[in-house]
Amino acid sequence: KFWMTWKALGTLGLEERVNRALALSRYLVEEIKKREGFKLLLEPEYANICFWYIPPSLREMEEGPEFWEKLNLVAPAIKERMMKKGSLMLGYQPHRGKVNFFRQVVINPQVSREDMDFLLDEIDLLGRDM
């Protein structure tokens, strides 16, 4: 697949795609950092952005066992709402002792900043009553 993409786009075209994906990833990370209720799991190394959405009901809660137990249920519940509404396909998963978090991989060349904004807005819309 890589070879065919490289042949179709050329070196500069492929470089532009990678640079665009990285720029959109940085944009998404900055938006997550700015928005109330969103928290990065860790700083991304490439285009994989891992983050939690913390609904209003949990924002004042101390980050103890009860908090993490409740937060673990948030991503699956929001994902179910997304599927019923038909608005997004976004994966979630736990990893190495961390509770369920969203994982957005920014690689589609047609994705825009507006799409990144919609992603976060939709998560907030679907999760704010939890």
N, C-alpha and C positions, 0 to 999 in steps of 0.2 A: 504494500500500500504506500509506504513512504516513497519508494523509488518512483512509482507512477505519479504521485503527487508532485514530487520534485521535477520530474520530466514535464508535467503539464504546466506547472507554475514557473519553473526556473528557480535559480538560486535566490534572486532578488524577490520574487513573488512569495517564495516560502519564508524568507526572512521577514517580509512584511506581515505575513500571517502570524508568525510567532511573536513579533513585536506588538502586534495589535492585541493578541490574546493576553500577553503580559500586561499591557496598558489597561485593558479592561479588568483584569484580575486586581491590579493595584487600585483601580477606581472602586471596585466592589469592596475591597478591604477598607478603604477610607470611608466609604458610606457606612459599612458595618460599625466602624469605630465611632462615627458621628451620631448614629441613631440610637435613641433610647431603646433598651430592650434587646439589643443585639450584642453578642460577645464572641470574639474570635476564640477558637479553640487553641490555635497557635498561629504564628506568622507563617504565611505560605512560602514555599520554596519555588513553586512554579505556578501553575494555573489551577491548582486544587485549593479551594477555599472552604475551610471547615469552621462552622460557627453554630452557636446556639441562639435560639430565640427565647427570651425570658419574658413570659407574659406578665402583665401588670400585677397579678395576684402573687407573684413570686419575687418581684423586684425589691421589696423591703425585707424579705426573709434572709436570715443568716445562712451562709453556704455550708450547712451541716448535712447530715444524712437524710433528713426529711426533705430538704431543698432538692438534693440530687435525685432522690427517689421520685419526686414530683416532676422535676425537669425531664427525667428520662421518658415520661409519657407525652411530652409536648410535641416533639417532632413527629412521632407516629400519628398523633391526633390531627395535626395540621396537614400532614400528607394525605390522610383519609379525606379531609375536607377539600383539599385540592383536587383529588381524584373525582369526588362527587360533583364538584363544580366544573371540572374540566379545564381548570385554569393553568396548571403547571404540572410538570413531571420533575420532581426534585428528590434526590435520594437522601437517605439518612442512615446512620449506623452508629453503634457504639465502637469504641476502640481502646484497647489497653487500659481498661479500668475507667474510661471516660464514658459518661452516659450518652444516650442517643443525641446526635448532632446532625445538622444539615451539611451536605457536601456538594458544593457547586464546582463543576469543572468547566472552566471557560476556554473552549477550543473552537466552537463554531464560528466561522468567519463572518456570518451574517448577524451575529449578536451585537447589540448596541448598548450604550450607556442607559438609554431609556428602558431596555430590557432588564438591565441590572436593577434599575430603580423599581420597575414593576415587580420583580422578584421579591425585593424587600418589602415593598408596600403590600403585596398580596399576603406574604407571611404574617405581617402585622395585622392586616385586616382579618385574616382567618383565625388568628390566635389571641387577639386582644381580650376576648371574653373568657379566657381560660383561667 
